[in-house]
Amino acid sequence: MELLQEIFETLKKFDEGLLEGETFVQTYLKMWFKLRDVQYEAIDKMGFSDELKALDKRRFLQEIDNETYLQQNDAIIRQITDLEVPIGSKNDKLLGHLFVEASEYSEDPEYTDGIGIDELHQVVKETLSELEIT
């Protein structure tokens, strides 16, 4: 099974109440890191690591503005076409947002800086409704 399909099935199981919050979060975070590792491997395989690092350095040194950085970064990333979830794609952004939200999840009602089960369910529902699965 492809990783994106596995992620989708995990989201559905949580949405249907078949996974507890903490179990879902731990499972999803592992899947997201695996997805990210695949993307990083593709960047390395295509030989873009040094180019992206140089671009980051130019932005850090303020040799280029943020808009130029984003345009050049996007031009490099778009050359990587063989990914199940392309970097910067709608699915990548949705899954990245879910990663941030899931990372903030806490079952402890005393912990008010994170999100609770209701908010986590809402983010998962939104992600499921927008995720593009083929």
C-alpha angles and dihedrals in degrees: 000000000000117000095243090053090049090052091048092050091049091051090050092050091052092045090051092050095250093121128050117233098254093044091050093048094050092046094046095046090053090050092048092051089050090051091049091049090054089052092049091048089053091051090051093043091053091048095242099124096091092043092052092046090052090049091050090051092051090053092046090051088048092239088133131028124243094258092054090046092052092048094049093043090051091049090055096044094048089064089069101084106156099076124115088219107027116218110262094013122136090258091049091052093046093049091045091052090049089050091056092047094045089050088059095051119120131173089203108101089201091063104085100171095074136051128271133222095276093054091045091052090050093052091048091050090051091048092049091050093052103034112111109222120178 
